[in-house]
Amino acid sequence: MYSIEYIYLRSSTNCTALLLIYTTTSTPRLRYIIELIIGDLIGVDYELTHDVEKFTFYTGPKLNYSEKPFGEELFLYSSRLLFEKKIKQQDISVFDWNDTKAFFATHPKYVLSFDPFAASFYMVSRYEEYLPFTPDSHHRFDASESLAFQKGFLHKPVVNIYAKKLKEILKENFPDLKFRESTYKYISTIDVDNAWAYREKGLLRTVGALGRSFFRFDFRKIAERVSVLLERKRDPYDTYEHLFDIQRRYNLETIYFFLVGNYGENDKNVSPNRRNFQNLIKTIADYCATGIHPSYASNENPERVRIEQTRLRKIIRRDITRSRQHFLRLSFPQTYRNLIDCDITDDYTMGFAGEIGFRAGICSDFNFYDLDRDTPTRLRIHPFTVMDATLRHYMKIKPAEVMSYVGPLIKEVRAVNGTFTTLWHNESISEMHPWAGWKDVYEDVVKVASR
C-alpha cells in the first residue's frame, strides 16, 4: 500500500498565525490540493476545520471554502469536483481571466470568479487523461487532446498563476500572515537514448548498418563510421565533454537518464553489458544526478522496469530513485503505479512530446494523485517545459527561431518563481543529421534560463 494522508495542520508557534480554512466536509482530493496550493505553492501554515463555531469566532486569518458565506469573511465558492468520488466527464467552460484562462466558474461577486482549487486539481491530477481519448501512434495522450491546448493556455502555468493571485489576496487581507517564499530554479535534464552513434554497437549491428549505408549509396556515412571505429574521429554522439563544460560554466543542476533496456525496435541504445558504456555511466554519475530511462518495451512488460533499474544500480553502485519514460510513454495510473512499486520516488516524464508548455498546468514539482484509487502517493512529479525533439521533430522550428518560443516560457516560470526544466539529448548537439545547426541551441537556452 503506498497511499499517504496529508496533514490537516501545519504547525506554528502562534495559533493566530495559522490560516484557518473552513470546508463542509473533508475528502482526499480536497486535502491533497489544499496542501499543494496553500501549503506548498503559497507557503502558509494552515488548518482545515468543519466546525462552524470555531471558524466564526476565530480571530486570525481565515478562508471559507464552501457553497455559502457566513458573513463578510474571505470566501471562495467550492465546486463539486473535490467532493466527488467518481471519475466522470466534466462540463468545463473556459473563460478569459487576468491575461490567462480559468474554469470551474462561480460568480463575479466573489473574490475569485472561479474555483482555483478545483481547476488546479483537474490539471495536476491529469483528470482528463483518465477519460476516453484517442491515443497517438505510441499510445500516448496527445497534446491536441488536452483542455490546455484546445483552449489556448498550454503555455501558461495556470496552477502557479492561480496560487500567486490567491497569495496576493491573502496578503492584502491578512498583512500579518507569514509566507514561505519560493525562488526561481532551472534544471537541465539529459536523456541518453543512444550513447554513441557508431561505437560499441557490436559486430552484427555494425555490419548491418554498413550494409544499409552501402545499398543507399551513403558513402559519407560509411567513411564516418569507419573513421570513428578506427579511432581517427570522435563519435558524433560523444558530446559529453561539451555538456560538462556548459554545466560547469553555468553552474547547472543536471540530471542524466540512461536507457539500459534490452535492444528492440524503439530501444536501440548500446548494450548495458558493454564495459565502455558502463564506464561512461559511472563517469557521469560521479558529477551528476542520474536516473533510469525505462525502455519503450517496459510499458507492455512492467517487470522490465525493475530489471533495468537493477542493472543501473549495479553499474553506479547506488540506489536508483529517479526516472523518465522513454518516448515519454505515460499511461494513467498504471505507469506511475509501476514506478512506485519499484521504489522510484521522483519522475520527470510529465510533459508532452508534440508541444512545449505545461502538461499539468504547473511549473513546480508535486505528488502524484492516483485518481482511480482517490488517494495521494509519495511519488514526486517533476514536469518539464521544453524538449529538443519537440522543437525539431514535431514543431519543425528552425534553430534561429527557438528562443522566440522558449524565451516566453522562461518568463512565465520566472514570474511565478517556479522551476524551469528542459529535456535534451546528447545526440541533439552532435551536428549529425537531423541535428545540423542545433549544437549551440542548448547553450542559448541555458544562457537565458540560468540567469
C-alpha positions in Angstrom: 0.0 0.0 0.0 1.5 3.3 -1.0 -1.1 5.9 -0.1 -0.4 8.7 2.3 -2.6 11.1 4.3 -1.9 14.8 4.1 -1.9 16.6 7.4 -4.7 18.9 8.4 -2.5 21.2 10.3 0.8 22.9 9.5 2.4 23.7 12.9 3.1 27.2 14.0 4.3 28.7 17.3 1.4 31.2 17.3 -2.1 29.7 16.5 -3.4 33.1 15.3 -0.7 32.9 12.6 -2.5 30.0 11.1 -4.8 30.3 8.1 -8.0 28.6 9.2 -9.8 27.1 6.2 -13.5 26.1 6.6 -15.0 23.4 4.5 -18.2 21.5 5.0 -16.5 18.1 4.7 -13.1 16.6 4.1 -12.0 14.4 1.2 -8.7 13.1 0.0 -9.0 15.3 -3.1 -9.6 18.4 -1.0 -6.7 17.7 1.4 -4.4 17.0 -1.4 -5.0 20.2 -3.4 -5.1 22.4 -0.3 -1.7 21.1 0.7 -0.3 21.7 -2.7 -1.8 25.2 -3.2 -1.8 26.6 0.3 1.0 24.6 1.9 3.5 24.2 -1.0 2.9 27.0 -3.5 1.7 29.8 -1.3 3.7 28.6 1.7 1.3 29.3 4.6 0.7 27.4 7.8 -3.0 26.3 7.8 -5.6 24.2 9.5 -8.7 22.7 8.0 -11.9 22.8 10.1 -15.6 21.7 9.6 -16.6 23.4 12.9 -18.7 26.5 12.1 -18.5 27.9 15.6 -14.7 27.5 15.7 -14.4 29.3 12.3 -16.8 32.1 13.2 -15.1 33.0 16.5 -11.5 32.6 15.1 -9.8 36.0 15.2 -6.9 35.1 13.0 -6.7 34.9 9.1 -9.4 32.6 7.8 -10.9 31.5 4.5 -14.3 29.9 3.9 -14.2 27.4 1.1 -17.8 26.1 0.8 -21.1 26.9 -1.0 -22.2 29.6 1.3 -20.5 32.5 3.1 -21.3 33.2 6.8 -20.8 36.9 6.7 -18.0 39.2 5.4 -15.2 36.7 5.7 -12.9 35.8 2.8 -14.9 33.4 0.7 -14.3 31.1 -2.2 -17.2 29.1 -3.7 -16.4 25.4 -3.8 -17.3 23.4 -6.9 -18.3 19.7 -6.6 -15.2 18.2 -8.2 -13.2 17.9 -4.9 -16.2 16.3 -3.1 -16.9 13.6 -5.8 -15.5 10.1 -5.8 -16.1 9.0 -9.3 -14.3 9.9 -12.5 -16.7 11.4 -15.0 -16.8 13.8 -17.9 -16.8 17.3 -16.6 -18.8 20.1 -18.1 -16.0 22.7 -18.3 -16.4 26.2 -19.7 -13.1 28.1 -20.1 -13.1 31.9 -19.9 -10.6 34.8 -20.0 -9.1 35.8 -16.7 -6.1 38.0 -15.8 -4.2 37.5 -19.1 -4.8 33.8 -19.0 -7.7 31.3 -18.7 -9.8 30.0 -15.9 -12.5 27.4 -15.5 -14.9 26.0 -12.9 -16.6 29.4 -12.9 -18.5 30.5 -9.8 -19.8 34.1 -9.6 -18.1 37.5 -10.3 -19.2 38.8 -6.9 -16.7 36.5 -5.1 -13.1 37.4 -4.5 -12.3 35.0 -7.4 -14.8 34.3 -10.1 -13.8 30.6 -10.3 -12.8 27.8 -8.1 -8.9 27.7 -8.1 -8.7 24.5 -6.1 -11.0 22.5 -8.4 -9.3 23.9 -11.6 -5.9 23.2 -10.1 -6.9 19.6 -9.1 -8.3 18.9 -12.6 -4.9 19.9 -14.1 -2.4 18.3 -11.7 -4.3 15.1 -11.3 -4.4 14.8 -15.1 -8.1 14.1 -14.7 -8.7 14.3 -18.5 -6.2 11.5 -19.1 -8.4 9.1 -17.2 -11.3 9.8 -19.5 -11.6 8.2 -23.0 -9.3 9.8 -25.6 -7.7 8.9 -29.0 -4.1 7.9 -28.4 -1.2 8.7 -30.8 0.9 6.2 -32.6 2.9 5.5 -29.4 -0.3 5.1 -27.3 0.2 8.4 -25.6 -2.2 11.2 -24.6 -1.5 13.8 -27.3 -1.3 17.5 -26.5 -4.0 18.2 -29.0 -6.4 16.2 -26.8 -5.8 18.4 -23.8 -8.0 21.2 -22.5 -5.0 23.5 -22.2 -4.1 23.1 -25.9 -7.7 23.4 -27.1 -8.4 26.5 -25.0 -5.1 28.2 -25.6 -3.4 28.1 -22.2 -0.8 25.3 -22.6 1.9 27.9 -22.4 0.7 29.2 -19.1 1.5 27.6 -15.7 -2.1 28.3 -14.6 -1.9 26.4 -11.3 1.1 28.6 -10.2 -0.7 31.7 -11.5 -3.9 30.9 -9.5 -1.8 30.3 -6.4 0.1 33.6 -6.9 -3.2 35.5 -7.2 -4.6 33.8 -4.1 -1.4 34.7 -2.2 -1.8 38.3 -3.2 -5.4 38.2 -1.9 -4.3 36.7 1.4 -1.5 39.2 1.8 -3.9 42.1 1.2 -6.5 40.8 3.7 -4.1 39.5 6.3 -0.9 41.6 6.4 0.5 39.7 9.4 0.2 36.3 7.8 3.6 34.7 7.3 4.6 33.2 3.9 7.5 30.9 2.9 8.8 32.5 -0.2 9.9 30.4 -3.2 12.6 31.2 -5.8 13.0 30.5 -9.5 15.1 27.5 -10.4 16.4 26.0 -13.6 17.1 22.2 -14.0 18.7 20.7 -17.1 17.9 17.0 -17.8 19.6 14.9 -20.4 18.3 11.6 -21.9 20.9 9.2 -23.2 18.9 7.1 -25.6 21.9 6.3 -27.7 25.3 6.8 -26.0 27.2 6.7 -29.3 26.2 6.8 -33.0 28.7 4.2 -34.1 30.8 2.9 -31.2 30.0 -0.2 -29.1 27.2 -1.5 -31.4 28.6 -5.0 -31.7 29.6 -6.8 -34.9 26.1 -7.7 -36.2 24.7 -4.2 -35.8 27.8 -2.6 -37.3 27.9 -4.8 -40.3 24.1 -4.4 -40.8 24.5 -0.6 -40.6 27.4 -0.6 -43.1 25.3 -2.7 -45.5 22.3 -0.4 -45.3 24.5 2.6 -46.0 26.1 0.8 -48.9 22.8 0.0 -50.6 21.7 3.6 -50.1 25.0 4.8 -51.6 25.6 6.8 -48.4 29.4 6.6 -48.7 29.9 9.6 -46.5 28.3 7.8 -43.6 30.4 4.7 -44.3 33.5 6.8 -44.2 32.5 8.5 -41.0 31.6 5.2 -39.3 34.9 3.6 -40.3 36.9 6.7 -39.1 35.1 6.5 -35.7 35.7 2.8 -35.3 39.4 3.2 -36.2 39.5 6.0 -33.5 40.5 8.6 -36.1 37.5 10.7 -35.3 35.3 11.3 -32.3 31.9 9.6 -32.3 29.2 12.3 -33.3 27.1 11.5 -30.2 30.1 11.7 -27.8 29.1 15.2 -26.7 29.6 14.7 -23.0 32.7 16.9 -22.6 30.7 19.8 -24.2 27.8 19.1 -21.9 30.1 19.0 -18.9 31.7 22.3 -20.0 28.3 24.0 -20.2 27.3 22.5 -16.8 30.5 23.9 -15.2 30.3 27.4 -16.8 26.7 27.9 -15.9 26.7 26.0 -12.6 23.8 23.9 -13.7 21.9 21.3 -11.8 21.9 18.5 -14.3 20.2 15.0 -14.2 21.1 12.3 -16.7 18.7 9.4 -17.6 20.1 6.3 -19.1 18.4 3.7 -21.3 19.7 0.3 -20.3 16.9 -1.9 -21.6 17.1 -4.8 -24.0 17.6 -4.0 -27.7 14.3 -3.5 -29.5 12.6 -1.6 -32.3 12.4 1.5 -30.2 15.2 0.8 -27.7 18.4 1.0 -29.6 21.0 2.1 -27.1 24.3 0.4 -26.6 24.1 -2.9 -24.6 24.4 -2.2 -20.9 26.9 -5.1 -20.8 29.5 -3.1 -22.7 32.3 -2.1 -20.4 32.8 1.3 -22.1 29.1 2.1 -21.7 29.3 1.2 -18.1 32.4 3.4 -17.6 30.6 6.3 -19.3 27.7 5.9 -16.9 30.0 5.8 -13.9 31.8 8.9 -15.0 28.7 10.9 -15.5 27.2 9.6 -12.2 30.3 11.0 -10.4 29.4 14.5 -11.5 25.6 14.5 -11.9 22.5 13.0 -10.5 21.3 10.0 -12.6 18.1 8.1 -13.2 16.6 5.3 -15.1 15.1 5.8 -18.6 12.6 2.9 -18.6 12.5 1.3 -22.0 9.7 1.6 -24.6 9.1 -2.1 -24.1 8.7 -1.7 -20.4 5.2 -0.3 -20.9 4.0 -3.7 -22.2 6.1 -5.6 -19.6 6.3 -3.6 -16.4 8.6 -6.1 -14.8 11.3 -4.8 -17.1 11.5 -1.6 -15.1 12.7 -3.4 -12.1 15.3 -5.3 -14.2 16.6 -2.2 -15.8 16.7 -0.4 -12.5 18.7 -3.2 -11.0 21.2 -3.0 -14.0 21.8 0.6 -13.5 22.1 0.3 -9.7 24.8 -2.4 -10.2 26.7 -0.1 -12.6 26.8 3.0 -10.4 26.5 1.2 -7.0 23.8 3.3 -5.6 20.0 3.3 -5.4 18.1 4.5 -8.4 15.1 6.6 -7.4 14.7 8.9 -10.4 13.1 8.0 -13.7 11.8 9.3 -17.1 9.9 7.1 -19.5 11.5 6.5 -22.9 9.4 8.2 -25.6 7.5 9.8 -22.7 5.1 6.9 -22.7 2.9 7.6 -19.7 -0.4 5.9 -19.0 -2.5 6.9 -16.0 -2.4 5.4 -13.5 -0.5 2.3 -14.5 2.9 3.8 -15.3 3.2 5.7 -12.0 1.9 2.7 -10.0 4.6 0.6 -11.5 7.3 3.2 -10.7 6.1 3.3 -7.1 6.3 -0.5 -6.9 9.9 -0.2 -8.0 10.6 2.4 -5.2 11.0 5.3 -7.6 10.5 8.5 -5.7 10.8 11.1 -8.4 9.6 11.0 -12.0 10.4 13.5 -14.8 8.1 12.3 -17.6 5.4 15.0 -17.2 5.4 16.9 -20.5 4.1 16.5 -24.0 6.1 15.1 -26.9 4.3 17.1 -29.5 4.1 20.6 -27.9 6.1 22.6 -25.5 4.4 24.0 -22.4 2.8 22.8 -19.2 1.1 19.5 -19.5 -0.2 19.6 -15.9 -0.6 23.4 -15.9 2.2 23.7 -13.3 5.9 24.5 -13.2 6.5 23.2 -9.7 7.0 19.6 -8.6 4.1 17.9 -6.9 2.9 14.5 -5.6 1.1 12.1 -8.0 -2.5 11.7 -7.1 -3.9 8.3 -8.0 -7.4 9.3 -9.2 -8.5 5.7 -9.7 -7.9 5.0 -6.1 -8.7 8.5 -5.0 -5.5 8.8 -2.9 -2.3 10.8 -2.9 1.0 9.0 -3.2 4.6 9.6 -2.3 5.8 9.7 -6.0 7.0 13.2 -6.7 6.3 14.5 -10.3 8.8 17.0 -11.8 7.2 18.5 -15.0 9.5 19.6 -17.9 8.6 22.5 -20.2 10.7 22.1 -23.3 12.2 19.2 -25.2 14.6 19.4 -28.1 12.8 16.7 -30.1 9.5 18.6 -29.7 11.1 21.7 -31.2 12.9 19.9 -34.0 10.7 17.0 -35.0 7.2 17.9 -34.0 7.0 21.7 -34.3 9.6 22.0 -37.1 11.2 25.0 -35.6 14.5 26.3 -37.0 17.4 26.7 -34.6 17.4 30.5 -35.0 13.7 30.7 -34.0 14.0 28.5 -30.9 14.4 31.3 -28.3 11.3 33.1 -29.6 9.4 30.1 -28.4 11.3 29.2 -25.3 12.1 32.7 -24.0 8.4 33.5 -23.2 8.1 30.2 -21.3 11.1 31.0 -19.2 9.5 34.4 -18.4 6.2 32.7 -17.4 8.1 30.4 -14.9 10.2 33.3 -13.5 7.0 35.3 -12.9 5.7 32.7 -10.5 9.0 31.6 -9.0 8.7 28.1 -10.4 11.1 25.6 -11.8 12.0 25.6 -15.5 13.1 22.2 -16.6 14.4 21.3 -20.1 14.8 17.8 -21.7 17.7 17.5 -24.1 19.6 14.6 -25.6 23.4 14.1 -26.1 22.7 13.5 -29.8 20.9 16.8 -30.4 24.2 18.8 -30.1 26.1 16.4 -32.4 25.6 18.3 -35.6 24.8 15.0 -37.2 21.7 14.7 -39.3 19.0 15.7 -38.5 20.6 17.9 -35.8 22.8 20.0 -38.1 22.8 23.6 -36.8 21.5 22.7 -33.3 24.7 22.4 -31.4 24.5 26.0 -30.0 20.8 25.9 -29.3 21.2 24.1 -26.0 23.6 26.7 -24.6 21.4 29.5 -25.9 18.5 28.1 -23.8 20.8 27.5 -20.8 22.2 31.0 -21.0 18.8 32.6 -20.6 17.2 30.1 -18.3 20.1 30.1 -15.8 20.4 33.9 -15.3 
